[in-house]
């Protein structure tokens, strides 16, 4: 039995980078959704940034779903 260590290292490196990127995207999505509106006593002018954070969170979750779907496609095809 002969093991191609270079190919094994490449697979390990790519999977490590993909895993860290996917977890980072999901974390950014959770952080974006956890933003709370500013209290009315302080002016409450954070509506635009709140909507931007929520939209960014949805984009992050969409990218996560796309990466998972692509991974399933690679396994099945």
Secondary structure as UniProt FT lines:
FT   HELIX           5..33
FT   HELIX           40..42
FT   HELIX           47..76
//
